[in-house]
Amino acid sequence: MRDLNRMVADLIYCAELVQAGYEEAKIKEVLDVFSYEFQRGSVQFRITTKPREKRALNFRFTLLGAQDDPLDKALAAGLIIDQGRLADKLVTQFRETFPLVGASADFSAKQGLVKMWQLMDPPFSLDRIAHMTALPESILTHAAFFERFHLIDLMEIGVDYQRGSVNLYFAAERPQHQSSQFVKSIIQDRGFAMPSAVNISYCSRAVVVTTTFRWDSPRMERMAFYVPEFTPERVPSLHPILRPFAQRAPFLTDRRRFLIAWSFGEHGHYIKMDVDYTGDELETEHWRHMTQQHALSVAGVG
């Protein structure tokens, strides 16, 4: 059984390491409500390269095969309140339409619950959710965009209660995705600022592409490219805090693994880094195939 007191201490250490705000009482409340999930599921910590005043430490669990709906737990504990928002309705529509194949939720070390995820197993196309009345309309109006760039294998949907947005996570396994030209074209298509050639090349190794939409905007707000790295030494020096954090972050395992995500949007870009705290997120069926293919390509095999 995992020591949740240690997890609290590790989260505080990480927050202080990157100078992100935190509330110890809030962390303990979350771990108390979701003690089963954090003791048995995969756990990740996440930092970003946002300016210090906007920097946050987030932590997440993913438990495949979970029997308890995390939404019910969060509502019962008062971590969120159903205010009849479209975000509230969308999560409910997901639960009524699709089987619960796993529980996954994201929390801020300072604010508490941030996101709920609906996991898709196996991934499927966007038209499977097109009938949902609570979806942001902007998702449906971007249908041609998704088809044009072969973003058709939807594997997760995240609802962000704090920001009022929806994240779509697409598997990027198709040949069309695995080139610098794909990254350059899709960023250019949205009119986001173009990164350097080196950074475009890095993003071309992504195994997942995400897009973000809001209910109050017709535009795509952001997109991100997720690249797995399997040692601290492989974490790129794209920002001063990334590699030092990778080298000093606490783990519950000898397997020190990471997900690096370049996030692009109207207001610039930043980098997110997930620390695979329990060392098993990239081993779940949800991720295993894509990360194995990535590891082979990095090694020059296949």
N, C-alpha and C positions, 0 to 999 in steps of 0.2 A: 504494500500500500504506500502511495506517495505521501510525503510529508508536506502538507499544505502550508505549514508555517515556514518551511524552507522556501516554498514557492513565493510567499509574500515577501520574504527577505530578498530573494533573487529579483523580483520585480522592482522593488525599491532600489536595489543596487543598479539595475539597468537604467531606471529613470534618472538617477543621480549621475550615472556615467555619461548620458547624453544631454543632461540638464533639461529634462522634461518634467512638467508638473505631475504630482501624484497626490492622492489622498489615501493614506494607509487604511482608514476605516472603510473607504469605498472598495478597495481591493479585497479586504477581508469579507465584506458583505457579499460580493460576487462569488468568491470561493466557497462561502458557506452555502449559498443558494444552489450552486452548481458543483458541489463537492464530488458527487458521483462522477460527473463528466470530466472534471479536471483530474481526478484520480485514475480514471480508466481510459480516457480518450487521448488523442494526439493533441499536444499543446505547443503553440507557437507564440513568441514574443515578436513585436514589430516596432521598428523605428523608422523615421523618415529624415530626409535632409532638408526639411523646411527650415526657415529661419527660427532661431532659438525661441522667440516669443510665440511661435505657432507649433513648436515641436511637441509631439505626444508619444507616449509609450502605450501601445495596445497589446492585448493578449487575447488568445482565441483557443477554443477547444473544438475538435472535430471527433465525433464518436459515431462511426458507422454501425448500423444495426441497433441504434438506440431505440428504446421502447417509449420513453417519456418525451413528450413534445416540449422543447425548451421555451416555446412561446407561452405555454400554460404555466410553466414554472416562473417565468419572468413576470407575468401578470399577477400571479398569486402572491409573489414576494414584493410587488410594488416597484420593481425595477423599471417597468414601463407602465403607462396607463393608456388604455384604448380610448382615444379621443375622437374616433370616427374619421380619422384622416385616411387619405388614400393609401398611405404606407401601412396603416393598420389593416385596412381592407385587403390589400394585396397579399400580405402574409397569410391571412385567413383563407383567401381564395386558393393559394398554393396548397395549403393543408387539406382543403376540401377536394382538390383535383388530383393530387399526386400522393402516392404512398410515402410515408416517412421512412426513407432509406438510411437516414443518419441525422444526428443533431449537430449543429454548428452555430456558434455565436461569437461575436467579437466585442471586446470591452476596452474602454479607456481607463488607464490607471487613475485618472482624475475625475472622469464624468460617469463611469459605469457603462451600462449597455449602450452599444453603438449600432451593431448590425445583427440581423438574423439572416441565415443562409438557407436556401432550398437546394439540396443536392440532387443532381440528376444522374441516375444510374440505370441504364447507360445514358450517355448524352443524346440529345435529340434536337431537332430543328426548331427554329423560333416560332414556326406556325402552330406548334403545339400549345403555345400560351397566348396566341393572338386574340383569343376570345375573352380574355380576362379584362373585365371592365375597369379594374383599378390600375392597370399598367399605365405609365406615362405615355401619352399619345405619340410623343417624339420617337419612342422605340419603334412603333409600327410604321411611322413615316420614313424611317431609315431602312426599311426592308430591302430596297434595291442596293443600298450600301453594303449590307451584310452579304448579299448574294454576290455582288461584284468582287468582294475580297474573300470569298469562300469562308466566311465566318458562319458556319452552319452546324457545328457540333457544340451545342450549349450544355455545359457541364455543371454550372452553379449559377444561382441568382441570389444576390445579396440586397437586402433592403436596409438602408441607412436611416435610422430614426433621427439621428442628430442633424443630418444635413438635408433630409428630405429628398433622397436620391435612390436610384436603383443601379446596381452593378451587374452586368452580364459577363460571364466567364466562358470563353470559347476555347476549346482544345485547338492548338495550332500544330496539328500533326501532318497536314496535307503538304505535298511538294510545293504548292504555290506560296506557302507561308515562310519557307525556309530560305530566304534570300534578303540581301540588303535592299533590293529593288522593291520588294513587298513592303518593307518598313517605310522606306522613303515615300512610296506612292500613297500609302494609307494615311500617313501624317500630312502629306501635301494635300490630299483630298479634303481633309477637314480644315485646312488652313492654319494648322498649328505651327509654331516656330520649329524650323528644321534643326536637329542636332548635328554635331560633327559626324564626319564619315566613320570615325572610330566608334562612336556611340551607336550609330545606325547599325554597324556591323555587329556590335554586341547584342542589340535588340533582335537581330535576325536569328539568334539562338533560342528565342523564346519558345516555351512549350504551351503557354497560355497567353491569350490576348483578351483584355477586358475593356469594356466600354461603360461609360457612366452617363446616365440621363436623369433629369429632374422633371417633376410635374409642372413646374412653373416656367419651363423654357422649351422652345421647339428644337434647340440645338443639342448636339452631343457635347457634354461638358468636358469629358476627359477620355483618354484611352491609355492603357498600360501594357507593357510587354514583360512577362515573367520568365526569368532565366534561373534554373537551379544551379547551385554550386555546392560541391561535396567536401570541400576543405576550407578553412579560413584563408589559406594562402591563395585560393582561387577567387576570393572576393575582390572585385576590382577596386582600384584606388580612384574611383570616380568622384569621391567627396572625402574630405578629411576625416569624417567620423566613421566611415564604413568599415575599413579593414581593422582599425584599432578596436572597434566594438566587436567585430567578428572574433578577434583574438582574445578578448577579455570577457565576453558574454558567458554566463553560467549555463551549463547543460546538465541534464540528468543521464547522460549517455556519453560514451566515447565517440559516437558518430556526430561530428559537428557539421551540420548541413544548413543550407540557406536558400532562400528564394529572393532574388534581386529583381526589382520591378522599376523600370523607367516609366514614369507617368507624365503624359503630355496633355496640355489643355490650353484654353484661351489665355490664361494668365501665367503661362510659362510652364516649366517642368520641374520635377523633383524626383528623388529616388526613394523607394521603399525597400526595406530589407526585413524579411521574416527569418527569425532564428528558430530552427526546428528543435525546440527545447527538449522534447522527449525522444527525438531522433527517429520517429516512426511515421511522420506525416507523409514523407515521400515514399514510404513503403506501403501505404494503403492502396487498395485496388483503385481508388479514385485517381491516384497520381502515378502508380508504379510503371505502367507501360510507357508513359510519356517521358518520365525521368530516366528509365533504362535506355530508351532510344537516344536521349540527349547524352547520356554518359558514353554510349558507344561512339557517337559522332565526335565528342570531345577527344576521345582516345584514338580517333581515326579509323574506327572499325565500321564496316557496313556502308 
